[in-house]
Amino acid sequence: MSSQHFIPPQNYGMIEEDLYRSGQPNELNFPFLEKLGLKTVVWLAPEEPNERFLNFIYDQEIQAQYLGVISSVNAWDPVTEEVVLEALELILDPRNHPMIVMCNLGRHRTGTIVGCLRKLQRWNLTSIFEEYRRYAGPKVRLLNEQFIELFDTDLVRLPVNRPKWI
């Protein structure tokens, strides 16, 4: 009898029902991700995911949205408003769920997107920054916090059929 271990990717967390976040997974994380029954991966890093993860996505018939690759050439570049709006459009469409939002380490780009979602959910800034910092650890980027604070939620088009948590 074999016992299977389910190991989440680094910086994994549940954002809302059927909406998750993490850093890029490795093979040890694939059984865990399979359990989530993912329909969509939103990839925010400036480089493509590694080949093993791409194969996993393909094998699981998961739709991949590559938003980071088109917007940046430098891992230090902050996420653009265009990418945030595109990511939120995907996140707010329940047809894409279950979904996971990820970047290399699941810290800054992912944290910025989640922070903007929290702002859309009318969380207060203290709570938004607390969540961002929990995942960013000692590597908090003030530019990302400033981006979240200044993000204009009026730019987000709310779909008619949206998740109940928005």
C-alpha positions in Angstrom: 0.0 0.0 0.0 1.5 3.3 -1.0 0.8 6.5 0.9 0.7 9.6 -1.4 1.8 12.8 0.1 0.2 16.0 -1.1 2.7 18.9 -1.0 1.5 22.4 -1.9 3.7 24.7 -4.0 5.7 27.4 -2.2 3.6 30.4 -1.1 0.4 28.4 -1.8 -2.8 29.9 -0.4 -6.5 29.9 -0.9 -7.7 33.4 -2.0 -11.4 32.6 -2.2 -13.4 29.5 -3.0 -12.0 27.9 -6.2 -9.3 30.6 -6.4 -5.7 29.9 -5.3 -2.2 31.4 -5.4 1.3 30.0 -5.4 4.8 30.1 -6.8 5.9 27.9 -9.6 5.3 24.2 -8.6 7.7 21.3 -9.1 6.9 17.7 -9.6 6.4 17.1 -5.9 3.5 19.5 -6.0 1.7 18.0 -9.0 -0.5 15.5 -7.0 -1.6 18.3 -4.8 -2.5 20.5 -7.7 -4.4 17.6 -9.3 -6.6 17.5 -6.3 -7.7 21.1 -6.9 -9.2 20.2 -10.3 -7.8 23.3 -11.8 -9.4 24.7 -15.0 -7.1 27.7 -15.4 -3.5 28.8 -14.5 -2.8 32.6 -14.7 1.0 32.9 -15.1 2.5 36.3 -14.2 6.3 35.7 -14.4 8.2 37.3 -17.2 9.6 34.0 -18.3 7.7 30.9 -19.3 7.1 28.1 -16.8 9.5 25.2 -16.8 8.9 22.4 -19.2 7.7 19.9 -16.6 5.1 22.3 -15.4 4.0 23.1 -19.0 3.7 19.3 -19.6 1.6 19.0 -16.4 -0.7 21.8 -17.5 -1.1 20.2 -20.9 -1.7 16.7 -19.5 -4.3 18.0 -17.1 -6.0 20.0 -19.9 -5.6 23.2 -17.9 -6.0 26.4 -19.7 -2.9 28.6 -19.3 -3.0 32.4 -19.5 0.5 33.9 -19.8 0.2 37.5 -18.7 3.7 38.1 -17.4 5.6 37.1 -20.5 3.9 39.8 -22.6 4.4 42.6 -20.2 7.9 42.5 -19.0 11.5 41.6 -19.7 12.9 42.2 -16.2 11.8 40.2 -13.1 12.0 43.4 -11.1 9.6 45.3 -13.2 6.3 45.8 -11.4 3.1 44.4 -12.8 1.4 46.9 -15.2 -2.1 48.2 -14.9 -2.9 46.4 -18.1 -1.8 43.1 -16.7 -3.8 43.6 -13.5 -6.9 44.4 -15.4 -6.5 41.4 -17.6 -5.8 39.1 -14.7 -8.9 40.5 -12.8 -11.0 39.9 -15.8 -10.0 36.3 -15.8 -10.3 35.9 -12.0 -13.8 37.5 -12.0 -15.2 35.0 -14.6 -16.4 31.9 -12.8 -16.1 29.9 -16.0 -12.3 29.9 -15.4 -12.6 28.4 -11.9 -11.0 26.5 -10.2 -8.1 28.8 -10.9 -4.6 29.4 -9.6 -2.7 32.6 -10.0 1.1 32.2 -9.9 4.5 33.7 -10.6 8.0 32.3 -9.9 7.9 32.6 -6.1 4.3 33.6 -5.6 5.3 36.8 -3.9 5.3 40.1 -5.7 3.4 39.8 -9.0 0.9 37.4 -7.5 0.7 39.5 -4.4 0.0 42.7 -6.4 -2.8 41.0 -8.3 -4.3 39.6 -5.1 -4.0 43.1 -3.4 -5.9 44.7 -6.3 -8.6 42.0 -6.0 -8.8 42.7 -2.2 -9.2 46.4 -2.9 -12.0 45.5 -5.4 -13.5 43.5 -2.5 -13.3 46.7 -0.4 -10.8 45.3 2.1 -9.0 48.0 4.1 -5.4 48.8 3.1 -4.0 47.6 6.4 -5.5 44.1 5.8 -4.4 44.1 2.1 -0.8 45.0 3.0 -0.8 42.5 5.9 -1.7 39.7 3.4 0.8 40.9 0.8 3.6 41.0 3.4 2.8 37.6 4.7 3.6 36.1 1.3 6.4 38.6 0.4 8.3 37.9 3.7 11.3 40.2 4.2 11.3 41.1 0.5 8.4 43.5 0.6 8.4 45.9 -2.4 7.1 49.3 -1.5 6.4 50.0 -5.2 3.9 47.1 -5.2 2.2 48.4 -2.1 2.0 51.9 -3.7 0.6 50.3 -6.9 -2.1 48.6 -4.9 -3.0 51.7 -2.9 -3.3 53.8 -6.1 -5.0 51.2 -8.2 -8.3 52.5 -9.5 -11.0 49.9 -9.0 -13.3 51.8 -11.3 -11.3 50.6 -14.2 -12.4 47.0 -13.6 -15.4 45.8 -15.5 -17.5 43.6 -13.3 -19.1 40.8 -15.2 -22.8 40.1 -14.8 -22.1 36.5 -13.8 -19.4 36.9 -11.2 -18.3 34.9 -8.2 -20.4 35.4 -5.0 -17.3 36.8 -3.2 -17.1 39.9 -5.2 
